[in-house]
Amino acid sequence: MAVTITLSRAEVGRVRFAASPLAETVFAVKLLLRDGANAVHHRWARRARTALAGDPDLPFLAAMISGCVPAFLLPPPDGPAPGFAEELERVRGAPHDYVHAELDGVFGTGRRPAPHADPAAVLERSARALERYHDRLIAPHWGRMRAILLADLEHRARALAERGVEGLFSALHEDITWREGDLVVDGRRTPGSFTVDLGGHGLVLFPTIFCWPYICIDMAPLAAGSLRYPARGLGTLWEPAEPVPDGLAAVLGRTKAALLEALAEPCPTGELARRLGITASAVSQHMSALRQAGLVTTRRDGRTALHLRTERGTRLTRP
């Protein structure tokens, strides 16, 4: 199915980016409901299925998300990096008539099963279940996931500033084409065509971990439209850390060398501390020395410090 999102000149100016821990939770559960798992997430899925086994709300949620996910479970956030609790409150606050319409789209008009009949109960039960699933599936890995998502956001924002909207969309995904005001997504899994009306609210672009390798679009947005695409660099998310080369450890010291090896993708201080089994203050001290040597850079996103190897640091880690 080909989906066309028409963007007026004003809406092009309102294209923005965001990362969503709620969406990662929803799509992680959706992935686990399928038989098997794609190659990218196979290592994670083996343990994650055990964490969900026997959960009483899983059939309830599965009934809603096994096909297209109802949009009230994926509300567009106000800012680029919303907290999970903030997103859950937006789910709980979804208009009930909108929930009615979305559930009719999932089950068919007048065919909703009893557990999904009352919008208020559906929203509350969904929020509570997703909170548990987030704690089990996403929170233990969120530092690393968030680093990948924020790195993608920074890359796309730079592409938009340097090459404009056409340059941004042309590099977003192989199924996306920009045609003079129309963003066309070529969905090869089902036939037909569909046009999304943004209603003047603009479009939010979300890099995702668990949508890979697909594009996901809100087909009937209540406010801003949503387009989710696979984040850059997620292919290495579940790979075990490489051993620190003895030569590099001899020059820098084993901890600084291990930190440099860990920064193949951007990573926050807390996640580096967890991986290496050291304190966050120790990470900060070592990062200060590595920055002075020109081997890493650090930028702040709110209260989070995100670290990345420089080209000089990358050359140093190569054999």
C-alpha contacts under 8 A as a table, 3 or more apart, distances in Angstrom:
res1	aa1	res2	aa2	distance
1	M	186	D	6.45
1	M	187	G	4.62
1	M	188	R	6.15
1	M	189	R	6.85
1	M	190	T	4.89
1	M	191	P	4.44
1	M	192	G	4.61
1	M	193	S	5.08
1	M	194	F	7.23
2	A	184	V	6.83
2	A	185	V	5.62
2	A	186	D	4.53
2	A	187	G	5.24
2	A	188	R	7.73
2	A	191	P	7.54
2	A	192	G	6.42
2	A	193	S	4.60
2	A	194	F	6.32
3	V	184	V	5.72
3	V	185	V	5.09
3	V	186	D	6.55
3	V	187	G	7.19
3	V	193	S	5.76
3	V	194	F	4.83
3	V	195	T	5.65
3	V	196	V	7.17
4	T	182	D	6.27
4	T	183	L	5.64
4	T	184	V	4.49
4	T	185	V	6.36
4	T	193	S	7.81
4	T	194	F	6.29
4	T	195	T	4.72
4	T	196	V	6.19
5	I	182	D	5.72
5	I	183	L	4.98
5	I	184	V	6.36
5	I	195	T	5.96
5	I	196	V	5.02
5	I	197	D	6.80
5	I	198	L	7.54
6	T	181	G	5.96
6	T	182	D	4.52
6	T	183	L	6.20
6	T	195	T	7.63
6	T	196	V	7.08
6	T	197	D	6.98
6	T	198	L	7.55
7	L	10	A	7.78
7	L	11	E	5.43
7	L	12	V	5.85
7	L	181	G	5.35
7	L	182	D	6.10
7	L	183	L	7.37
7	L	198	L	7.62
7	L	202	G	7.57
8	S	11	E	5.03
8	S	12	V	6.19
8	S	181	G	6.54
8	S	200	G	7.81
9	R	12	V	5.15
9	R	13	G	6.59
9	R	181	G	7.68
10	A	13	G	5.22
10	A	14	R	6.69
10	A	200	G	7.77
11	E	14	R	4.87
11	E	15	V	6.51
11	E	200	G	6.20
11	E	201	H	6.83
11	E	202	G	4.61
11	E	203	L	7.19
12	V	15	V	5.39
12	V	165	V	7.56
12	V	202	G	7.01
12	V	203	L	7.94
13	G	202	G	7.95
14	R	201	H	7.72
14	R	202	G	5.09
14	R	203	L	6.69
15	V	202	G	5.78
15	V	203	L	4.93
15	V	204	V	5.90
15	V	205	L	7.39
16	R	80	P	7.95
16	R	203	L	6.53
16	R	204	V	5.01
16	R	205	L	6.18
17	F	80	P	5.88
17	F	153	L	6.44
17	F	157	A	7.81
17	F	204	V	5.45
17	F	205	L	4.78
17	F	206	F	5.99
18	A	77	P	7.51
18	A	79	G	6.74
18	A	80	P	3.88
18	A	81	A	5.81
18	A	82	P	7.99
18	A	153	L	7.27
18	A	204	V	6.76
18	A	205	L	6.35
18	A	206	F	5.29
18	A	207	P	7.51
19	A	80	P	6.07
19	A	81	A	5.39
19	A	82	P	7.32
19	A	146	R	7.82
19	A	149	L	6.30
19	A	150	L	7.24
19	A	153	L	7.94
19	A	206	F	5.62
19	A	207	P	6.39
19	A	208	T	7.41
20	S	23	A	5.28
20	S	24	E	6.42
20	S	77	P	7.96
20	S	81	A	6.74
20	S	82	P	6.56
20	S	83	G	7.93
20	S	84	F	7.63
20	S	206	F	7.44
21	P	24	E	5.06
21	P	25	T	6.26
21	P	82	P	7.81
21	P	83	G	7.25
21	P	84	F	5.71
21	P	138	I	7.72
22	L	25	T	5.09
22	L	26	V	6.34
22	L	74	L	7.19
22	L	84	F	5.85
22	L	87	E	6.45
22	L	88	L	7.37
22	L	130	L	7.84
22	L	134	H	7.65
23	A	26	V	5.07
23	A	27	F	6.08
23	A	73	L	7.90
23	A	74	L	5.98
23	A	208	T	7.99
24	E	27	F	5.28
24	E	28	A	5.82
24	E	138	I	7.48
24	E	208	T	6.75
24	E	209	I	6.59
24	E	210	F	6.14
25	T	28	A	5.09
25	T	29	V	6.33
25	T	130	L	6.90
25	T	133	Y	6.78
25	T	134	H	5.52
25	T	137	L	7.25
25	T	138	I	6.40
26	V	29	V	5.37
26	V	30	K	6.27
26	V	73	L	7.76
26	V	130	L	7.27
27	F	30	K	4.78
27	F	31	L	6.04
27	F	210	F	5.56
27	F	211	C	6.33
28	A	31	L	5.15
28	A	32	L	6.36
28	A	137	L	7.59
28	A	210	F	5.60
29	V	32	L	5.09
29	V	33	L	6.33
29	V	133	Y	7.75
30	K	33	L	5.23
30	K	34	R	6.98
30	K	62	A	7.40
30	K	65	I	6.42
30	K	66	S	6.35
31	L	34	R	5.61
31	L	37	A	6.84
31	L	210	F	7.17
32	L	35	D	7.54
32	L	36	G	7.81
32	L	37	A	7.08
32	L	45	A	6.77
32	L	48	A	7.74
32	L	49	R	6.42
33	L	62	A	7.24
33	L	66	S	7.33
34	R	37	A	6.95
37	A	41	H	6.60
37	A	42	H	5.55
37	A	45	A	6.82
38	N	41	H	5.87
38	N	42	H	6.03
39	A	42	H	5.21
40	V	43	R	7.81
40	V	234	L	7.90
40	V	235	G	5.87
40	V	238	W	7.94
41	H	44	W	5.38
41	H	45	A	5.98
41	H	238	W	7.22
42	H	45	A	5.08
42	H	46	R	6.40
43	R	46	R	5.85
43	R	47	R	7.60
43	R	238	W	6.53
44	W	47	R	5.87
44	W	48	A	6.16
44	W	238	W	6.71
45	A	48	A	4.81
45	A	49	R	5.96
46	R	49	R	5.94
46	R	50	T	7.26
47	R	50	T	5.45
47	R	51	A	6.72
48	A	51	A	5.06
48	A	52	L	6.64
48	A	136	R	7.80
48	A	137	L	6.17
49	R	52	L	5.30
49	R	53	A	6.14
50	T	53	A	5.16
51	A	136	R	6.46
51	A	137	L	7.48
52	L	55	D	5.71
52	L	58	L	7.71
52	L	133	Y	7.46
52	L	136	R	7.95
54	G	58	L	7.84
55	D	58	L	5.59
56	P	59	P	7.11
57	D	60	F	5.16
57	D	61	L	6.29
57	D	125	R	7.98
57	D	129	A	6.27
58	L	61	L	5.23
58	L	62	A	5.86
58	L	129	A	7.85
59	P	62	A	4.91
59	P	63	A	6.12
60	F	63	A	5.52
60	F	64	M	7.18
60	F	115	P	7.28
61	L	64	M	5.41
61	L	65	I	6.42
61	L	126	S	6.82
61	L	129	A	7.99
62	A	65	I	5.27
62	A	66	S	5.48
63	A	66	S	6.11
64	M	67	G	7.28
64	M	69	V	6.65
64	M	70	P	7.03
64	M	103	L	7.69
64	M	106	V	6.48
65	I	68	C	6.01
65	I	69	V	4.62
65	I	70	P	7.02
66	S	69	V	7.35
67	G	106	V	7.69
68	C	106	V	7.45
69	V	73	L	7.30
70	P	73	L	5.98
70	P	74	L	7.48
70	P	102	E	5.64
70	P	103	L	7.05
70	P	106	V	7.24
71	A	74	L	5.16
71	A	75	P	6.55
71	A	102	E	7.04
71	A	218	D	6.45
71	A	220	A	7.92
71	A	221	P	7.35
72	F	75	P	5.76
72	F	91	V	6.09
72	F	94	A	6.27
72	F	98	Y	7.74
72	F	99	V	6.48
72	F	102	E	7.58
73	L	91	V	5.92
74	L	91	V	7.56
75	P	87	E	7.29
75	P	90	R	6.61
75	P	91	V	6.71
76	P	204	V	7.23
76	P	223	A	7.86
76	P	224	A	6.73
76	P	225	G	7.68
76	P	226	S	6.89
77	P	80	P	7.32
77	P	82	P	6.44
77	P	87	E	7.05
78	D	82	P	7.62
79	G	82	P	6.09
82	P	86	E	6.54
82	P	87	E	6.78
83	G	86	E	5.24
83	G	87	E	6.45
84	F	87	E	5.14
84	F	88	L	6.31
85	A	88	L	5.10
85	A	89	E	6.43
86	E	89	E	5.31
86	E	90	R	6.66
87	E	90	R	5.10
87	E	91	V	6.51
88	L	91	V	5.00
88	L	92	R	6.34
88	L	127	A	5.94
88	L	131	E	7.93
89	E	92	R	5.01
89	E	93	G	6.14
90	R	93	G	5.00
90	R	94	A	6.33
91	V	94	A	5.43
91	V	123	L	6.50
91	V	127	A	6.89
92	R	120	A	7.82
92	R	123	L	5.32
92	R	124	E	6.06
92	R	127	A	6.83
94	A	98	Y	7.23
94	A	99	V	6.99
94	A	123	L	7.80
95	P	98	Y	5.35
95	P	99	V	6.43
96	H	99	V	4.94
96	H	100	H	6.13
96	H	119	P	5.65
96	H	120	A	6.96
97	D	100	H	4.95
97	D	101	A	6.32
98	Y	101	A	5.14
98	Y	102	E	6.22
99	V	102	E	5.09
99	V	103	L	6.05
99	V	119	P	6.04
100	H	103	L	5.29
100	H	104	D	6.16
100	H	119	P	6.53
101	A	104	D	5.10
101	A	105	G	6.33
102	E	105	G	5.01
102	E	106	V	6.46
103	L	106	V	4.94
103	L	107	F	6.07
103	L	108	G	7.53
103	L	112	R	7.19
103	L	116	H	7.76
104	D	107	F	5.29
104	D	108	G	4.63
104	D	109	T	4.66
104	D	110	G	7.14
104	D	111	R	7.49
104	D	112	R	7.01
105	G	108	G	5.54
105	G	109	T	7.21
107	F	111	R	5.77
107	F	112	R	5.50
108	G	111	R	5.34
108	G	112	R	6.95
109	T	112	R	7.31
112	R	116	H	5.97
112	R	117	A	5.94
113	P	116	H	5.56
113	P	117	A	6.35
114	A	117	A	5.13
115	P	118	D	7.49
115	P	122	V	7.37
116	H	119	P	7.05
116	H	121	A	7.75
116	H	122	V	5.77
117	A	122	V	7.63
118	D	121	A	5.38
118	D	122	V	6.13
119	P	122	V	4.96
119	P	123	L	6.13
120	A	123	L	5.29
120	A	124	E	6.32
121	A	124	E	5.23
121	A	125	R	5.97
122	V	125	R	5.31
122	V	126	S	5.90
123	L	126	S	5.18
123	L	127	A	6.09
124	E	127	A	5.16
124	E	128	R	6.27
125	R	128	R	5.26
125	R	129	A	6.15
126	S	129	A	5.19
126	S	130	L	6.02
127	A	130	L	5.20
127	A	131	E	6.11
128	R	131	E	5.13
128	R	132	R	6.56
129	A	132	R	5.28
129	A	133	Y	6.28
130	L	133	Y	4.92
130	L	134	H	5.89
131	E	134	H	5.16
131	E	135	D	6.36
132	R	135	D	5.20
132	R	136	R	6.36
133	Y	136	R	5.10
133	Y	137	L	5.73
133	Y	138	I	7.52
134	H	137	L	5.33
134	H	138	I	4.95
134	H	139	A	5.96
135	D	138	I	6.13
135	D	139	A	5.11
135	D	140	P	7.32
136	R	139	A	6.67
136	R	140	P	7.21
137	L	140	P	6.90
137	L	141	H	7.75
138	I	141	H	5.54
138	I	142	W	5.59
139	A	142	W	4.91
139	A	143	G	7.91
140	P	143	G	7.83
141	H	144	R	5.78
141	H	145	M	6.27
142	W	145	M	4.88
142	W	146	R	5.63
143	G	146	R	5.26
143	G	147	A	6.23
143	G	267	C	7.27
143	G	268	P	6.61
143	G	270	G	7.25
143	G	271	E	5.34
144	R	147	A	5.15
144	R	148	I	6.51
144	R	237	L	7.45
144	R	267	C	6.18
144	R	268	P	7.59
144	R	271	E	6.45
145	M	148	I	5.27
145	M	149	L	6.30
145	M	209	I	7.30
145	M	237	L	7.45
146	R	149	L	5.02
146	R	150	L	5.97
147	A	150	L	5.25
147	A	151	A	6.03
147	A	265	E	7.59
147	A	266	P	5.42
147	A	267	C	5.13
147	A	268	P	6.57
147	A	306	L	7.17
148	I	151	A	5.16
148	I	152	D	6.26
148	I	231	A	7.13
148	I	232	R	7.24
148	I	233	G	6.57
148	I	234	L	6.75
148	I	265	E	6.90
148	I	266	P	6.52
148	I	267	C	7.76
149	L	152	D	5.12
149	L	153	L	6.27
149	L	207	P	6.01
149	L	208	T	6.94
149	L	209	I	7.81
149	L	231	A	6.27
149	L	232	R	7.93
150	L	153	L	4.95
150	L	154	E	6.22
151	A	154	E	5.18
151	A	155	H	6.23
151	A	266	P	6.46
152	D	155	H	5.02
152	D	156	R	6.14
152	D	207	P	6.79
152	D	231	A	6.03
152	D	232	R	5.89
153	L	156	R	5.22
153	L	157	A	6.04
153	L	207	P	7.22
154	E	157	A	5.19
154	E	158	R	6.18
155	H	158	R	5.22
155	H	159	A	6.26
156	R	159	A	4.90
156	R	160	L	6.15
156	R	168	L	6.56
157	A	160	L	5.10
157	A	161	A	6.25
158	R	161	A	5.09
158	R	162	E	6.08
159	A	162	E	5.17
159	A	163	R	5.58
159	A	164	G	7.00
159	A	167	G	6.70
159	A	168	L	5.50
160	L	163	R	5.48
160	L	164	G	4.58
160	L	165	V	5.61
160	L	167	G	6.74
160	L	168	L	5.17
161	A	164	G	5.82
163	R	166	E	7.08
163	R	167	G	4.80
163	R	168	L	6.72
164	G	167	G	5.40
164	G	168	L	6.27
165	V	168	L	4.98
165	V	169	F	6.19
166	E	169	F	5.38
166	E	170	S	5.99
166	E	178	W	6.05
167	G	170	S	5.30
167	G	171	A	6.56
168	L	171	A	5.75
168	L	172	L	6.38
169	F	172	L	5.02
169	F	173	H	7.54
169	F	176	I	6.74
169	F	177	T	6.76
169	F	178	W	6.29
169	F	183	L	7.94
170	S	173	H	7.13
170	S	174	E	7.81
170	S	176	I	6.71
170	S	177	T	6.07
170	S	178	W	6.67
171	A	174	E	7.46
172	L	176	I	6.95
172	L	229	Y	7.36
173	H	176	I	5.47
173	H	229	Y	7.11
173	H	230	P	7.94
174	E	177	T	7.96
175	D	185	V	5.57
175	D	186	D	5.11
175	D	187	G	7.16
176	I	183	L	7.01
176	I	184	V	5.72
176	I	185	V	4.64
176	I	186	D	6.50
177	T	183	L	5.95
177	T	184	V	5.14
177	T	185	V	6.52
178	W	181	G	6.99
178	W	182	D	5.84
178	W	183	L	4.76
178	W	184	V	6.24
179	R	182	D	4.98
179	R	183	L	6.36
179	R	184	V	7.32
185	V	215	I	7.93
187	G	190	T	6.63
187	G	191	P	7.92
188	R	191	P	7.21
195	T	219	M	7.99
196	V	219	M	5.71
196	V	220	A	6.66
197	D	220	A	7.33
197	D	221	P	7.81
198	L	201	H	5.71
198	L	202	G	6.16
198	L	203	L	7.32
198	L	221	P	6.84
198	L	223	A	7.49
198	L	224	A	6.47
198	L	225	G	5.77
199	G	202	G	7.78
199	G	223	A	7.63
201	H	223	A	5.84
201	H	224	A	4.65
201	H	225	G	7.18
202	G	224	A	5.19
202	G	225	G	6.28
203	L	224	A	5.42
203	L	225	G	4.59
203	L	226	S	5.77
203	L	227	L	7.39
204	V	224	A	6.65
204	V	225	G	6.02
204	V	226	S	4.92
204	V	227	L	6.36
205	L	226	S	6.09
205	L	227	L	5.08
205	L	228	R	5.95
205	L	229	Y	7.70
206	F	226	S	7.30
206	F	227	L	6.13
206	F	228	R	4.56
206	F	229	Y	6.32
207	P	228	R	5.76
207	P	229	Y	5.13
207	P	230	P	5.54
207	P	231	A	4.63
208	T	211	C	5.86
208	T	212	W	7.26
208	T	228	R	6.29
208	T	229	Y	5.84
208	T	230	P	5.02
208	T	231	A	5.27
209	I	212	W	6.36
209	I	230	P	6.15
209	I	231	A	6.15
209	I	234	L	6.53
210	F	230	P	7.69
211	C	214	Y	5.65
211	C	215	I	7.05
211	C	216	C	7.26
211	C	228	R	7.48
211	C	229	Y	6.90
211	C	230	P	6.19
212	W	215	I	7.78
212	W	229	Y	7.28
212	W	230	P	5.00
213	P	229	Y	7.77
213	P	230	P	6.06
214	Y	229	Y	6.59
214	Y	230	P	6.94
215	I	227	L	7.04
215	I	228	R	5.62
215	I	229	Y	4.94
215	I	230	P	7.36
216	C	227	L	5.80
216	C	228	R	4.99
216	C	229	Y	6.77
217	I	225	G	7.82
217	I	226	S	5.72
217	I	227	L	4.67
217	I	228	R	6.42
218	D	221	P	5.72
218	D	225	G	6.17
218	D	226	S	5.37
218	D	227	L	6.79
220	A	225	G	7.93
221	P	224	A	6.29
221	P	225	G	5.27
221	P	226	S	7.53
222	L	225	G	7.79
230	P	234	L	7.92
231	A	234	L	6.14
232	R	235	G	8.00
233	G	236	T	6.33
233	G	237	L	7.47
233	G	265	E	7.34
234	L	237	L	5.09
235	G	238	W	7.66
236	T	239	E	5.32
241	A	262	A	6.99
242	E	261	E	7.44
244	V	248	L	7.27
244	V	249	A	6.79
244	V	254	R	7.42
244	V	257	A	6.58
244	V	258	A	5.73
244	V	261	E	6.88
245	P	248	L	5.45
245	P	249	A	6.31
246	D	249	A	5.05
246	D	250	A	6.07
247	G	250	A	5.12
247	G	251	V	6.53
248	L	251	V	5.25
248	L	252	L	6.12
248	L	253	G	7.55
248	L	254	R	7.79
248	L	257	A	6.00
248	L	316	L	7.84
248	L	317	T	7.30
249	A	252	L	5.29
249	A	253	G	4.61
249	A	254	R	4.38
249	A	255	T	7.64
249	A	256	K	7.56
249	A	257	A	5.25
249	A	258	A	7.75
250	A	253	G	5.61
250	A	254	R	7.12
252	L	255	T	7.93
252	L	256	K	5.83
252	L	257	A	5.77
253	G	256	K	5.65
253	G	257	A	6.08
254	R	257	A	5.11
254	R	258	A	6.00
255	T	258	A	5.05
255	T	259	L	6.19
255	T	276	L	7.99
255	T	286	H	7.88
256	K	259	L	5.06
256	K	260	L	6.20
256	K	286	H	6.11
256	K	287	M	7.83
256	K	290	L	7.47
257	A	260	L	5.10
257	A	261	E	6.20
258	A	261	E	5.07
258	A	262	A	6.13
258	A	276	L	7.64
259	L	262	A	5.05
259	L	263	L	6.46
259	L	272	L	7.18
259	L	276	L	7.86
260	L	263	L	5.37
260	L	264	A	7.78
260	L	295	L	7.90
260	L	296	V	7.76
260	L	309	R	6.73
260	L	313	G	7.08
260	L	317	T	7.51
261	E	264	A	6.44
261	E	317	T	6.67
262	A	265	E	7.56
262	A	272	L	7.51
263	L	266	P	5.89
263	L	267	C	6.43
263	L	307	H	7.17
263	L	308	L	5.51
263	L	309	R	5.67
264	A	308	L	7.31
264	A	309	R	6.79
264	A	314	T	7.81
265	E	308	L	6.44
265	E	309	R	7.83
266	P	306	L	6.22
266	P	307	H	5.41
266	P	308	L	4.67
266	P	309	R	7.75
267	C	271	E	6.59
267	C	272	L	6.69
267	C	306	L	5.44
267	C	307	H	5.37
267	C	308	L	6.75
268	P	271	E	5.56
268	P	272	L	6.43
268	P	304	T	6.59
268	P	305	A	5.51
268	P	306	L	4.34
268	P	307	H	5.97
269	T	272	L	5.23
269	T	273	A	6.22
269	T	280	A	6.07
269	T	283	V	6.49
269	T	284	S	7.10
269	T	304	T	7.57
269	T	305	A	6.13
269	T	306	L	6.75
269	T	307	H	7.39
270	G	273	A	5.09
270	G	274	R	6.27
270	G	280	A	5.83
271	E	274	R	5.05
271	E	275	R	6.21
272	L	275	R	5.17
272	L	276	L	6.17
272	L	280	A	7.84
272	L	283	V	7.12
273	A	276	L	5.38
273	A	277	G	5.67
273	A	278	I	5.00
273	A	279	T	5.51
273	A	280	A	5.31
273	A	282	A	7.97
273	A	283	V	6.25
274	R	277	G	5.18
274	R	278	I	6.82
274	R	279	T	7.95
278	I	282	A	6.53
278	I	283	V	7.22
279	T	282	A	5.19
279	T	283	V	6.51
280	A	283	V	5.05
280	A	284	S	6.30
281	S	284	S	5.02
281	S	285	Q	6.28
282	A	285	Q	5.13
282	A	286	H	6.30
283	V	286	H	5.27
283	V	287	M	6.01
284	S	287	M	5.02
284	S	288	S	6.19
285	Q	288	S	5.24
285	Q	289	A	6.77
286	H	289	A	5.28
286	H	290	L	6.31
287	M	290	L	4.94
287	M	291	R	5.96
287	M	296	V	7.38
288	S	291	R	5.18
288	S	292	Q	6.28
289	A	292	Q	5.15
289	A	293	A	6.39
290	L	293	A	5.10
290	L	294	G	6.38
290	L	295	L	5.33
290	L	296	V	5.82
291	R	294	G	4.95
291	R	295	L	5.69
291	R	296	V	4.99
291	R	297	T	5.93
291	R	298	T	7.85
292	Q	295	L	7.64
293	A	296	V	7.96
294	G	297	T	7.48
294	G	310	T	7.04
294	G	312	R	7.00
294	G	313	G	7.34
295	L	309	R	5.92
295	L	310	T	5.32
295	L	311	E	7.53
295	L	312	R	5.68
295	L	313	G	4.14
295	L	314	T	7.78
296	V	307	H	6.75
296	V	308	L	5.47
296	V	309	R	4.23
296	V	310	T	4.98
296	V	313	G	6.39
297	T	307	H	5.78
297	T	308	L	5.45
297	T	309	R	6.31
297	T	310	T	6.39
298	T	305	A	6.43
298	T	306	L	5.53
298	T	307	H	4.46
298	T	308	L	6.46
299	R	305	A	5.82
299	R	306	L	5.40
299	R	307	H	6.66
300	R	303	R	6.74
300	R	304	T	5.62
300	R	305	A	4.56
300	R	306	L	6.02
301	D	304	T	5.20
301	D	305	A	6.43
301	D	306	L	7.26
309	R	312	R	7.75
309	R	313	G	5.36
309	R	314	T	6.12
310	T	313	G	5.00
310	T	314	T	6.20
311	E	314	T	4.98
311	E	315	R	6.19
312	R	315	R	5.20
312	R	316	L	6.36
313	G	316	L	5.12
313	G	317	T	6.61
314	T	317	T	5.29
314	T	318	R	6.66
315	R	318	R	5.39
